[in-house]
Amino acid sequence: MKKAPKAGRVPKAHAVTLKSLALHLNLAAGTVSSVLNNSPASRGIPEHTRDRIFKAASEFNYRPNFLARSLRVQRTFTVGVIAEEIGDAYGATIISGIETVLRKNNFLFLTVVHRHDDNLMRSYSQLLLNRGAEGIITIDTSIDQQPTLPSVAIAGHQQVPNVTNVILDHHYAARLVLQHLLDLGHRHIAFFRGPAFSSDSIPRWNAIREVAAQLNLPIHPQLVVQLENIPNTPDIGRLPAQALLATKLPFTALFAYNDTSAVGAMIVLQKAGLNVPQDVSVVGFDDIDFASFAIPPLTTVHQPLLEMGTVAAQTLLNRIENAAHFIQEIALAPALILRESTGPARPL
């Protein structure tokens, strides 16, 4: 015959409730709930009491009843993340930043991948709304219609009510790169324009053109190649690099749209017998992890992807909790990371 648990003890064999945990601690259930949920009300609770609560919750493996809490407060504590893709380094790094902030604030997030399919975009937006998302974050996707929920668009460039755009200062990025190449003596520079589906493509190219004009740097149309709408692997730079070589026009530097296309281009250039940077200097964009492991290591524009994710998530939570006023745009500064893929221009 099983013995009844002693008074003040929580039987480990059974699911532990907030009420039984509070009874064990001889505290009010509201006090225990405040501490475990890190609510503002818990700030006035003595540290030794907070420690007791966390210790008991750990000892008895207490797990809050999320569904009951959601029904009680009519909240889901869930955010929707709409990404172009999540397998590439760009999206994965941003999502890591988003996850860090949401986890600290006890929010969950649902991620959907649309691959720039407009029909999927619409259906996923509605799906997240139906699943109770309290806000939306998009990655590399501009929002062009006013959403029902508070929204943040990372690399978004449309001015839409209820949407905060988290962007990079592309003019400053263009100036960093073009001035660096000019200082090295490069005046015959090739460019990879971004694929049509990327929300940064047009703003970044416009910034490059404007800065080049300010620096009196000519852009040769035949040395500008558009990247295709293909998956973001080194193959994205292979065909454009071959197209550049096929023009037979001299160039001493290449400014690629992103690191992935830059690495793909370097492979093609090296196979064609050209040395990087002795024959052609190459600059990427994003500063994803493998940029520093390329051969040679890639000079690139550092885009603070992790910070973009954390800023986007915190901005959205502030909107959801009415903790801050609406901000239309947040611009983050890039930095030029100098590595071994750039050097003095060869004589033409």
C-alpha positions as CSV (number, residue, x, y, z in Angstrom):
1,M,0.0,0.0,0.0
2,K,1.4,3.4,-1.1
3,K,2.1,5.9,1.6
4,A,0.6,9.4,1.2
5,P,3.1,12.2,0.7
6,K,4.0,14.1,3.7
7,A,2.5,17.6,4.2
8,G,4.5,20.2,2.4
9,R,6.0,17.7,0.0
10,V,5.3,17.5,-3.7
11,P,5.2,13.9,-5.0
12,K,7.6,13.7,-7.9
13,A,5.7,10.9,-9.5
14,H,2.8,13.2,-10.4
15,A,2.6,16.2,-12.6
16,V,3.5,19.2,-10.5
17,T,1.0,22.1,-10.6
18,L,1.6,25.7,-9.7
19,K,-0.8,25.3,-6.8
20,S,1.0,22.3,-5.3
21,L,4.4,24.0,-5.8
22,A,3.1,27.1,-4.0
23,L,1.7,24.9,-1.2
24,H,5.0,23.2,-0.8
25,L,6.8,26.5,-0.5
26,N,4.1,28.0,1.8
27,L,3.7,30.9,-0.7
28,A,0.9,32.4,-2.6
29,A,0.4,30.9,-6.1
30,G,0.6,34.4,-7.5
31,T,4.0,35.0,-6.0
32,V,5.4,31.8,-7.5
33,S,3.9,32.6,-10.9
34,S,5.3,36.1,-10.9
35,V,8.8,34.8,-10.2
36,L,8.8,31.9,-12.7
37,N,7.4,34.2,-15.4
38,N,9.8,37.0,-14.5
39,S,7.0,39.4,-14.5
40,P,7.5,43.1,-13.4
41,A,5.7,42.2,-10.1
42,S,8.5,39.8,-9.2
43,R,11.0,42.6,-8.8
44,G,9.8,43.4,-5.3
45,I,10.2,39.8,-4.1
46,P,13.3,39.2,-1.9
47,E,16.1,37.4,-3.7
48,H,16.2,34.5,-1.1
49,T,12.5,33.8,-1.9
50,R,13.1,33.9,-5.6
51,D,16.0,31.4,-5.1
52,R,13.7,29.1,-3.1
53,I,11.1,29.2,-5.9
54,F,13.6,28.4,-8.7
55,K,15.2,25.7,-6.6
56,A,11.9,24.0,-5.9
57,A,10.8,24.3,-9.5
58,S,14.0,22.6,-10.6
59,E,13.8,19.9,-8.0
60,F,10.3,18.9,-8.8
61,N,10.7,19.5,-12.6
62,Y,7.8,21.9,-12.7
63,R,6.6,22.8,-16.2
64,P,4.0,25.7,-16.6
65,N,0.8,24.8,-18.2
66,F,1.2,27.0,-21.3
67,L,-2.2,26.3,-22.7
68,A,-3.9,27.2,-19.4
69,R,-1.9,30.4,-19.2
70,S,-2.8,31.3,-22.8
71,L,-6.5,30.8,-22.2
72,R,-6.3,32.7,-18.9
73,V,-4.7,35.8,-20.3
74,Q,-5.9,35.4,-23.9
75,R,-2.3,35.5,-25.2
76,T,-0.2,32.9,-27.1
77,F,3.2,34.5,-26.5
78,T,4.1,33.4,-30.1
79,V,5.7,35.3,-32.9
80,G,5.7,34.4,-36.6
81,V,8.9,34.5,-38.6
82,I,8.6,34.6,-42.4
83,A,11.9,33.8,-44.1
84,E,13.0,33.5,-47.8
85,E,15.0,30.4,-46.7
86,I,16.6,29.2,-43.5
87,G,19.3,26.9,-44.7
88,D,21.7,29.7,-45.8
89,A,24.1,31.4,-43.5
90,Y,22.3,34.8,-43.9
91,G,18.9,33.6,-42.7
92,A,20.3,31.3,-40.1
93,T,22.3,34.0,-38.4
94,I,19.4,36.4,-38.3
95,I,17.1,33.7,-36.9
96,S,19.7,33.0,-34.2
97,G,19.5,36.6,-33.1
98,I,15.7,36.5,-33.1
99,E,15.6,33.3,-31.1
100,T,18.0,34.7,-28.4
101,V,15.7,37.6,-27.6
102,L,12.4,35.6,-27.8
103,R,13.8,32.8,-25.6
104,K,14.8,35.3,-22.9
105,N,11.3,36.7,-22.9
106,N,9.5,33.3,-22.9
107,F,8.1,33.7,-26.4
108,L,7.9,31.0,-29.0
109,F,8.2,31.5,-32.7
110,L,6.9,29.7,-35.7
111,T,9.1,29.9,-38.9
112,V,7.7,29.5,-42.4
113,V,9.7,29.6,-45.7
114,H,8.2,31.2,-48.7
115,R,11.1,31.3,-51.3
116,H,9.5,34.4,-52.7
117,D,6.3,32.7,-53.8
118,D,3.6,35.4,-53.5
119,N,0.9,32.8,-53.0
120,L,2.8,31.1,-50.2
121,M,3.5,34.6,-48.7
122,R,-0.2,35.3,-48.5
123,S,-1.2,31.9,-47.2
124,Y,1.5,31.8,-44.6
125,S,0.7,35.3,-43.3
126,Q,-2.9,34.1,-42.8
127,L,-1.8,30.8,-41.3
128,L,0.3,32.6,-38.7
129,L,-2.5,34.9,-37.9
130,N,-4.9,32.0,-37.4
131,R,-2.3,30.2,-35.2
132,G,-2.4,33.2,-32.8
133,A,0.8,34.9,-33.6
134,E,1.0,38.2,-31.8
135,G,3.5,39.8,-34.3
136,I,5.4,39.0,-37.5
137,I,9.1,39.3,-38.5
138,T,10.0,39.0,-42.1
139,I,13.6,38.3,-43.4
140,D,14.7,39.6,-46.8
141,T,11.1,40.4,-47.6
142,S,9.5,43.8,-47.9
143,I,5.9,44.2,-46.7
144,D,3.9,46.2,-49.1
145,Q,0.5,46.2,-47.4
146,Q,-0.5,47.3,-44.0
147,P,-0.6,44.2,-41.8
148,T,-3.1,43.5,-39.0
149,L,-0.4,42.6,-36.6
150,P,2.7,44.6,-35.4
151,S,5.4,43.7,-37.9
152,V,9.1,44.1,-38.4
153,A,10.7,43.7,-41.8
154,I,14.5,42.8,-41.8
155,A,15.9,44.3,-45.0
156,G,12.5,45.8,-45.7
157,H,12.3,49.0,-47.7
158,Q,8.6,49.8,-48.2
159,Q,7.2,52.6,-46.0
160,V,4.0,50.9,-44.6
161,P,2.0,51.7,-41.5
162,N,2.5,49.3,-38.6
163,V,5.8,48.0,-40.1
164,T,9.2,48.8,-38.8
165,N,12.0,48.3,-41.3
166,V,15.4,47.1,-39.9
167,I,17.9,48.0,-42.6
168,L,21.6,48.4,-43.3
169,D,23.1,51.8,-44.3
170,H,23.9,50.8,-47.9
171,H,25.3,54.2,-48.8
172,Y,27.9,53.9,-46.1
173,A,28.7,50.3,-47.1
174,A,29.2,51.3,-50.8
175,R,31.5,54.1,-49.8
176,L,33.6,51.9,-47.6
177,V,34.1,49.4,-50.4
178,L,34.6,51.8,-53.4
179,Q,36.9,54.1,-51.4
180,H,39.0,51.0,-50.4
181,L,39.3,49.9,-54.0
182,L,40.1,53.4,-55.3
183,D,42.8,53.7,-52.6
184,L,44.3,50.5,-54.0
185,G,44.3,52.0,-57.5
186,H,41.3,50.2,-59.0
187,R,39.2,52.0,-61.6
188,H,38.0,49.1,-63.7
189,I,35.6,47.4,-61.3
190,A,33.1,44.7,-62.1
191,F,29.9,44.3,-60.1
192,F,27.4,41.5,-59.3
193,R,23.9,43.0,-58.9
194,G,21.6,41.2,-56.5
195,P,18.9,38.8,-57.7
196,A,15.6,40.3,-58.4
197,F,13.9,38.6,-55.5
198,S,16.2,40.0,-52.8
199,S,14.7,43.1,-51.1
200,D,18.2,44.6,-50.8
201,S,19.1,44.4,-54.5
202,I,17.7,47.7,-55.7
203,P,18.6,49.8,-52.7
204,R,22.1,48.5,-52.6
205,W,22.7,49.0,-56.4
206,N,21.3,52.5,-56.2
207,A,23.6,53.3,-53.3
208,I,26.6,51.9,-55.3
209,R,25.7,54.1,-58.3
210,E,25.3,57.2,-56.3
211,V,28.5,56.8,-54.3
212,A,30.4,55.9,-57.5
213,A,29.2,59.2,-59.1
214,Q,30.3,61.1,-56.0
215,L,33.8,59.5,-56.2
216,N,34.0,60.1,-60.0
217,L,34.3,56.4,-60.5
218,P,32.9,55.2,-63.8
219,I,30.7,52.1,-63.9
220,H,31.1,50.1,-67.1
221,P,27.7,48.6,-68.0
222,Q,29.3,45.5,-69.6
223,L,31.0,44.8,-66.3
224,V,27.7,44.7,-64.4
225,V,26.2,41.2,-64.2
226,Q,22.8,40.4,-62.7
227,L,22.7,37.4,-60.4
228,E,20.0,34.8,-61.2
229,N,17.2,33.7,-59.0
230,I,18.8,30.5,-57.9
231,P,19.5,29.0,-54.4
232,N,22.2,30.9,-52.5
233,T,25.1,28.6,-52.9
234,P,28.5,29.3,-54.6
235,D,26.9,28.4,-57.9
236,I,25.1,31.8,-57.7
237,G,28.5,33.4,-58.6
238,R,29.7,30.8,-61.1
239,L,27.8,31.8,-64.3
240,P,28.1,35.6,-63.7
241,A,31.9,35.2,-63.3
242,Q,32.0,33.2,-66.5
243,A,30.0,35.9,-68.2
244,L,32.4,38.6,-67.0
245,L,35.4,36.7,-68.4
246,A,33.5,36.1,-71.7
247,T,33.3,39.9,-72.3
248,K,37.1,40.0,-72.7
249,L,37.0,43.4,-71.0
250,P,39.7,44.2,-68.5
251,F,38.8,44.6,-64.8
252,T,41.0,44.5,-61.8
253,A,38.3,44.2,-59.0
254,L,34.9,42.6,-58.4
255,F,32.4,43.9,-55.9
256,A,30.0,41.0,-55.4
257,Y,26.4,41.2,-54.1
258,N,27.1,38.8,-51.3
259,D,29.8,36.5,-49.9
260,T,28.4,33.4,-51.5
261,S,28.6,34.8,-55.0
262,A,32.0,36.3,-54.3
263,V,33.4,32.8,-53.3
264,G,31.8,31.2,-56.4
265,A,33.4,33.9,-58.5
266,M,36.9,33.4,-57.0
267,I,36.7,29.7,-57.9
268,V,35.9,30.5,-61.5
269,L,38.7,33.2,-61.7
270,Q,41.3,30.9,-60.2
271,K,40.3,28.1,-62.6
272,A,40.8,30.6,-65.5
273,G,44.4,31.1,-64.3
274,L,43.8,34.4,-62.5
275,N,45.2,35.0,-59.1
276,V,43.2,36.7,-56.3
277,P,44.2,39.4,-55.5
278,Q,47.2,39.8,-57.7
279,D,45.1,39.8,-60.9
280,V,41.6,40.5,-59.6
281,S,40.6,41.8,-56.1
282,V,37.3,40.5,-54.8
283,V,35.0,42.0,-52.2
284,G,31.9,40.3,-50.8
285,F,29.0,41.4,-48.6
286,D,27.5,40.1,-45.4
287,D,30.6,38.6,-43.6
288,I,29.0,35.2,-43.1
289,D,31.1,32.6,-41.2
290,F,32.8,30.9,-44.2
291,A,34.0,34.3,-45.6
292,S,37.1,34.1,-43.4
293,F,37.8,30.5,-44.5
294,A,37.7,31.2,-48.3
295,I,40.8,30.9,-50.3
296,P,42.1,33.5,-50.0
297,P,40.1,34.9,-47.0
298,L,37.5,37.3,-48.3
299,T,37.4,41.0,-47.8
300,T,33.8,41.8,-47.2
301,V,31.2,44.2,-45.7
302,H,30.2,43.1,-42.3
303,Q,26.5,43.2,-42.1
304,P,25.5,42.8,-38.4
305,L,23.1,39.9,-39.1
306,L,22.9,38.7,-35.5
307,E,22.2,42.2,-34.3
308,M,19.6,42.7,-37.0
309,G,17.8,39.7,-35.6
310,T,18.0,40.8,-31.9
311,V,17.0,44.4,-32.8
312,A,14.0,43.1,-34.8
313,A,12.8,40.8,-32.1
314,Q,13.2,43.3,-29.3
315,T,11.4,46.0,-31.4
316,L,8.5,43.7,-32.1
317,L,8.2,42.6,-28.4
318,N,8.2,46.3,-27.4
319,R,5.3,46.9,-29.9
320,I,3.4,43.9,-28.7
321,E,3.7,44.9,-25.0
322,N,3.1,48.6,-25.8
323,A,6.5,49.3,-24.2
324,A,7.7,51.7,-27.0
325,H,6.4,54.0,-29.7
326,F,6.2,52.9,-33.3
327,I,9.5,53.4,-35.2
328,Q,9.4,53.5,-39.0
329,E,13.0,52.5,-39.7
330,I,16.1,51.4,-37.8
331,A,19.4,51.6,-39.7
332,L,22.4,49.7,-38.6
333,A,26.0,50.6,-39.6
334,P,28.2,48.2,-41.6
335,A,32.0,47.8,-41.3
336,L,34.6,46.8,-43.9
337,I,36.5,43.7,-42.9
338,L,39.9,43.7,-44.7
339,R,41.3,40.3,-45.5
340,E,43.5,38.8,-48.2
341,S,41.2,38.9,-51.3
342,T,42.0,42.6,-52.1
343,G,45.3,44.2,-53.1
344,P,46.8,46.8,-55.3
345,A,45.4,47.0,-58.9
346,R,47.6,45.5,-61.6
347,P,48.6,47.7,-64.5
348,L,46.3,47.5,-67.5
